Amino acid sequence: MSAVVAQCHYSFGLQRGVANNLFYFDEQTVIFPSGNNCVRYNIDQKWQRFIPGLERSQGMYALAISSNRRYLAVSERGDRATITVYDLQHEQSRKRKVLNGGDIHVQEFVSMAFSTDSKYFIGQSGAPDYTLFYWMWEKQKVMAMVKTTVATNPVNQVSLNPYDNTQICVSGNGVFKLFRYAEGVLKQSTFHKQETHNFLSHAWMSEERVIAGTEAGRLMVFESGDLRWDMSVTTKTTMSQDPDRWLPRVTVITAYSKGFACSAGPGTVYLFERTDDKDNYRKTREIRIPPDQCSHEPSHAEQQQIVSLVISPSEETVVTSTDRGQLYSITLSSAEMSKGEQVQFEFLSHSFHSGPITGLSVCIRKPIIATCSLDQSVRIWNVETNTLELYKEFQEEAFSIALHPFGLFVMVGFSDKLRLMNLLIDDVRTFKEFTVRACRECAFSHGGHLFAAVNGNIIHIYSTTTFENVLNLKGHNGKVRSIAWSGDDSRLVSCGMEGAVYEWNTLTSKRESESVLKSCSYTSVTISPDAKTIFAVGTDCTLKEIQACQILREVPAEDVAYTTIAMSRSGRTLFTGTSIGTIRAIKYPLSTQKDWIEYQAHSSPVTKMVITFDDQYLLTVSEDGCLLIWKIIDKEGRGLKRDKEITYAEEILITKSDLEEKVVMLELKTRVEELKMENEYQLRLKDMNYNEKTKELSTTFVQQMESLKTNIQILKTERDNMEVANQETMFEVMEKHSKELQDMESANSQKLMLEYEKYQELQFKSQQMQQDYEKQLQQMDESKTAALEELTLYYEGKMQEKLLVLEQCQEESRIQAREFEESRKQMEEDGDREIQDIRVRYERWLRDERETNMRMKRDTGIMKKKFSSLQKDIDNSNVEMERMKLEQQKLQAIVKSLEKDILALKKAIQERDETIQDKVSEWLGHCSVLFPLKSMYIFYHQCYEG
């Protein structure tokens, strides 16, 4: 197996579409699904632990946790739906049991629940059967099962009575039923029809009471299965204020010690507490999701539907998840709960993507990651601190993204244009646009001086400094799906849907090598560190190693298709993503045998995969909207050795106007702080003076009171002595003394009153002076604010004027650029049309000439064959002629000799004829007398013939 392995390190994203997808494990840890894993996330320390899904799983469908928070049940799709129970107290969350429908073929379990003692477990299957299973799960024994509804009325939630393990509540569209387990069967204990209500959620409040929420925003309370009362979750006044916003679907209800919490329409949660009556509830708190200021429409965040709502074990914190894959939390302190103000949620960790992620990129000089998604957002993540540094939403969908190696710029391909943007301290701002529509692939060169952008089947290469279109690489007949730069930026590798893999020279724009396989539509390509080997994957479920235009090896992927590929810069390992969401670490050099390790990563096809420059992390994104960070380690668990330590840059970008505004605001804040400190100092000095005077007066009064008390004591002693001496004298003395005492007390009281009045007057003066100083401070603040506002308005007016001028110039520039682009586009279209016409005409002519040439070649071959045969005939004829000439000469000689013989014979004949004539005439003369005439004729004729 491979010597390099990957370990899941961190996840950004919440898997949507999973029922009951959020739990509290303890006061600091929550559990939620991300990709094809369940994540244990520590809110305070920010670490994560992962529970991977089953192999060949098609994604999670529902979760459930036991009351003691020890066991976690995960329902997953597959050939047969399964429920896996994990032991959370085990360090690795060991898998305990796997439950299924047995003989019944179940496609999915839509809702599940544990009993309070964690011994029993229920699971509700989905369409079309809707069968409820009741397990003793540790023995994997089905205690009972029953069909709960028909296909037209789906079930949304099932739960076990926390006070009675044998009672089950089932709710859904037109369904609200209570079942009781007895004698090995589940029997329905209520028969009330609720066809008019679509129950989305319910919660047990006591042994007999259940509160259910409907799609129409009603809260209905059932006692022993009978409806006691119902009410609207929102008031008519609230709905009339904003009728478009308030669609009060009660999607989730959670009970706690004081009452219950429930969702109440888009982005809203209500808390209800029991009244003194204990049968009724009153709304005590409204919590809303705040608008997102990083979005082009902040109110979109408020329209999210609440899908899960959990309260911490100490009931201090509420955490919720939404249908857009976001996690929010809020702390409910007693002081906040006592006030009647509206409160708002905050992000539990970070804002996540809510749509398929289409682009992923890393840079060299900073530990940051850039992603883009079809949710119209761009996000910048930090791989070292595992935080979201920047994010911004736009008005168009983003298809591709590329980070500059310096980490200060980002290139994003939108549906209308390709935009080059600055990564500022708190914003992502566009500063250059290119007319490349729906750019599905873009990438900066390793040096950062060039970037490539794909436009259909053409690859444009631009200069990063001058923004000029340096090269246009044309050759693909289908859309280009992936591009990759070589290490020295002299080569660019691309693959297309038509089955072609091309290697381009980025200096001459020439195609240096090619490999075409029409039976495969390539989806991703990468190049080895030495730029000698190309690796490509496509729809034919194989990994191809290409060198010098030849496919050296093809490694089959068994029954899945590879969607993306990346190679470590050390060249030791290949990583591939598959169409079922898994990733594979494949050992290099490649082997035709199965030599890889497969990891459960995402629940949807992996769209992009990147390895950081130092080979420490593997990054994967998927159509499920999740970003996973994998730590690349060896088999001993150590990180890979780095060739050299990388020092990351800490520079950030900020515009001059923002900097000036921040400087002005800082100066104003500093001035206000100085004024506050000065006024506070003056007030403290006056308070100290008044306190000293008060202390002096108090000391004086105390001393006088002590002296009076001493005098009184002396007088009492004297009075006692005088009583012994003379009662009458003592009485007179006592009267006199009491009168003097009263006079002294009245005098002292008057003095005390005068001093108290002085104290009150001084205190009043102190308060008045404090108020005066506060007024002066407020007036100074107001004057400073007014001056600041005047300056702000003055400069804003100037800025508006400049902006108007700038807008006019920009408009003129845009018009001119548009006209230029239109003319250039028209010229390009005309040129392309003419080139196409010429190409078609010459291709037709070339095809005709080729056909004529082939025909002439065939005719030439035939004529050559005829010529060779005729040449042979001619040669044979010449030989025959020579032979005939010789024979002719011989015959001519014979003829001459014969002619001579003929002449001789003719002479002899003539001589003989003459002799014969003479003899005949002589004989006739002798025979005319002897023979008759007829006999003479016959004899003459015979003689002539002879």
Helices and strands as residue ranges (DSSP letters): E 4-12, E 23-24, E 29-34, E 37-42, E 48-52, E 60-65, E 71-76, E 82-87, E 95-100, E 109-114, E 120-125, E 131-136, G 137-139, E 141-147, E 155-161, E 164-172, E 175-182, E 185-188, E 199-204, E 209-214, E 218-223, E 226-232, H 236-241, E 253-256, E 259-263, E 268-274, E 281-288, G 298-303, E 306-311, E 317-322, E 327-331, H 334-338, E 343-344, E 346-347, E 357-362, E 368-373, E 377-382, E 387-393, E 398-403, E 409-414, E 418-423, E 428-434, E 442-444, E 450-455, E 458-463, E 469-474, E 480-485, E 491-496, E 500-505, E 511-516, E 522-527, E 534-538, E 542-547, E 550-556, E 562-567, E 573-578, E 583-587, E 596-599, E 606-611, E 617-622, E 627-634, H 656-725, H 727-927, H 933-945
